[in-house]
């Protein structure tokens, strides 16, 4: 492990470029675009910066993208026929050592109203998931027509064959239970008068087998990244050297569903290596048979069967580690394969990193904007600098000893968290060593950082900048002359700040309400 002196040298060398925004992975592959409930959108992994929680790592996996707050009457339940997972590799071999498995269940209570009088009266089920106000306590649910619950198991070793034990609630109304309750989405202020208080009552102190205590929250959150998706996919219809706060995020009023865990650092590391790798996946059963008569008489199936019967082994359909990889690095004809793959097999995708197409597209689209009369794409092919950024971690920052090249988010847990008021959206590029690409925090501007990495920022630093930078220089196989715009302050022009998030767990802001849409997100 390199020393903090080297880490500071790396950060100093990279600090020449800084600005702001943030991005993610929404509807990134053809197959998963039709399965939003198991579409992973963002994965965060960072040392907790809430006061008094510095000895923990926060893991947040977001699913079900681009939720419109008014999307009733069903809103955005998670899939009870899916397996949601957060994986940790703590020895650098590209194989999970710890897996947190989330399974969900829906219970419909059959809330009905008596309609009519006398012989004409009938008890009729209501068309809504609520018949009146809900909350603020988790037991204040008498009018709730659909209840979502979930379990979390910690599996050590291989995700499918390792031994698993459930997390247990340590306090409150569910103390001693291993089945937790998920809050209803933010329907509106008439249904849930105080959503922050209601959601806060669904943050559970839990016992983690073999690890001590932590915290869990699963529920709707405000979309945690800022970007104009339409302009990005319209051939990057932006001014790359424009004002960083020139545009508003078109997804600012959208919500997502977060699976959030806070886990002791000592639980996640192996005791020798301080760098951990993390990623999230969702899996579905391999077989599916549609029921032509759901929830009704059927001569072939029980009358309790819903619209489909699912069975067989689990098959992975969604994968997300570092942001933007499947979205803008992997070729569109390989995106479904990437979502079904495992880090240990990532050699099959190496060409997308060593011979990337994104810089060539940027060259075509941005050359005039940066005033260049020749190609602005980095010329060092194969791109060893991007191998460091995406597949191994950066020497001296977050590269584990003996690392197997593979795509995942990597965090050096030996680096202390940066206090909220001092966090820079550009993370390491702005001397904030606790930020992206050393893990990822909500405020980190991964779009701008990734854009600059693609255009060669790692090639632009020299030993004159910092003598401690030698290990990275030796590994990257490029120099300043290979990256014509490597020091340019490239930006997608969309910004956000630490004030857009909560100061503590689960960190992402409270969701936009369905009605009226006037409540604060913080």
Rosetta blueprint (number, residue, H / E / L):
1 X L
2 X L
3 X L
4 X H
5 X H
6 X H
7 X H
8 X H
9 X H
10 X H
11 X H
12 X H
13 X H
14 X H
15 X L
16 X L
17 X L
18 X L
19 X L
20 X L
21 X L
22 X L
23 X L
24 X L
25 X L
26 X L
27 X L
28 X L
29 X L
30 X L
31 X L
32 X H
33 X H
34 X H
35 X L
36 X H
37 X H
38 X H
39 X L
40 X E
41 X E
42 X E
43 X E
44 X E
45 X E
46 X E
47 X E
48 X L
49 X L
50 X L
51 X L
52 X L
53 X L
54 X L
55 X L
56 X E
57 X E
58 X E
59 X E
60 X E
61 X E
62 X E
63 X E
64 X E
65 X E
66 X E
67 X E
68 X E
69 X L
70 X L
71 X L
72 X L
73 X L
74 X L
75 X L
76 X L
77 X L
78 X L
79 X L
80 X L
81 X L
82 X E
83 X E
84 X E
85 X E
86 X E
87 X E
88 X E
89 X E
90 X L
91 X L
92 X L
93 X L
94 X L
95 X L
96 X L
97 X L
98 X E
99 X E
100 X E
101 X E
102 X E
103 X E
104 X E
105 X E
106 X E
107 X E
108 X E
109 X L
110 X L
111 X L
112 X E
113 X E
114 X E
115 X E
116 X L
117 X L
118 X H
119 X H
120 X H
121 X L
122 X E
123 X E
124 X E
125 X E
126 X L
127 X L
128 X L
129 X L
130 X E
131 X L
132 X L
133 X L
134 X L
135 X L
136 X L
137 X L
138 X L
139 X L
140 X L
141 X L
142 X L
143 X L
144 X E
145 X L
146 X E
147 X E
148 X E
149 X E
150 X E
151 X E
152 X E
153 X E
154 X E
155 X E
156 X E
157 X L
158 X L
159 X L
160 X L
161 X L
162 X L
163 X E
164 X E
165 X E
166 X E
167 X L
168 X E
169 X E
170 X L
171 X L
172 X L
173 X L
174 X L
175 X L
176 X L
177 X L
178 X L
179 X L
180 X E
181 X E
182 X E
183 X L
184 X L
185 X L
186 X L
187 X L
188 X L
189 X L
190 X L
191 X L
192 X L
193 X L
194 X L
195 X H
196 X H
197 X H
198 X H
199 X H
200 X H
201 X L
202 X L
203 X L
204 X E
205 X E
206 X E
207 X E
208 X E
209 X L
210 X L
211 X L
212 X E
213 X E
214 X E
215 X E
216 X E
217 X E
218 X E
219 X E
220 X E
221 X E
222 X E
223 X L
224 X L
225 X L
226 X L
227 X L
228 X L
229 X H
230 X H
231 X H
232 X H
233 X H
234 X L
235 X L
236 X L
237 X L
238 X L
239 X L
240 X L
241 X L
242 X L
243 X L
244 X L
245 X L
246 X L
247 X E
248 X L
249 X L
250 X L
251 X L
252 X L
253 X L
254 X E
255 X E
256 X E
257 X E
258 X E
259 X E
260 X E
261 X E
262 X E
263 X E
264 X E
265 X H
266 X H
267 X H
268 X H
269 X L
270 X L
271 X L
272 X L
273 X L
274 X L
275 X E
276 X E
277 X E
278 X E
279 X E
280 X E
281 X E
282 X E
283 X E
284 X E
285 X E
286 X E
287 X E
288 X E
289 X E
290 X E
291 X L
292 X L
293 X L
294 X L
295 X L
296 X L
297 X L
298 X L
299 X L
300 X L
301 X L
302 X L
303 X L
304 X L
305 X L
306 X L
307 X L
308 X E
309 X E
310 X E
311 X E
312 X E
313 X E
314 X E
315 X E
316 X E
317 X E
318 X E
319 X E
320 X E
321 X L
322 X L
323 X L
324 X L
325 X H
326 X H
327 X H
328 X H
329 X L
330 X L
331 X L
332 X H
333 X H
334 X H
335 X H
336 X H
337 X H
338 X H
339 X H
340 X L
341 X L
342 X L
343 X H
344 X H
345 X H
346 X H
347 X H
348 X H
349 X H
350 X H
351 X H
352 X H
353 X H
354 X H
355 X L
356 X L
357 X L
358 X H
359 X H
360 X H
361 X H
362 X H
363 X H
364 X H
365 X H
366 X H
367 X L
368 X L
369 X L
370 X L
371 X L
372 X L
373 X L
374 X L
375 X L
376 X L
377 X L
378 X L
379 X L
380 X L
381 X L
382 X L
383 X L
384 X H
385 X H
386 X H
387 X H
388 X H
389 X H
390 X H
391 X H
392 X H
393 X L
394 X L
395 X L
396 X L
397 X L
398 X L
399 X L
400 X L
401 X L
402 X L
403 X L
404 X L
405 X L
406 X L
407 X L
408 X L
409 X E
410 X E
411 X E
412 X E
413 X L
414 X L
415 X L
416 X L
417 X L
418 X L
419 X L
420 X H
421 X H
422 X H
423 X L
424 X L
425 X L
426 X L
427 X H
428 X H
429 X H
430 X H
431 X L
432 X L
433 X L
434 X L
435 X L
436 X L
437 X L
438 X L
439 X L
440 X E
441 X L
442 X L
443 X L
444 X L
445 X L
446 X H
447 X H
448 X H
449 X H
450 X H
451 X H
452 X H
453 X H
454 X H
455 X L
456 X L
457 X H
458 X H
459 X H
460 X L
461 X L
462 X L
463 X L
464 X L
465 X L
466 X L
467 X H
468 X H
469 X H
470 X H
471 X H
472 X H
473 X H
474 X H
475 X H
476 X H
477 X L
478 X L
479 X L
480 X H
481 X H
482 X H
483 X L
484 X L
485 X L
486 X L
487 X L
488 X L
489 X L
490 X L
491 X L
492 X L
493 X L
494 X E
495 X L
496 X L
497 X L
498 X H
499 X H
500 X H
501 X L
502 X L
503 X L
504 X L
505 X L
506 X L
507 X L
508 X L
509 X L
510 X L
511 X L
512 X L
513 X L
514 X L
515 X L
516 X L
517 X L
518 X L
519 X L
520 X L
521 X L
522 X L
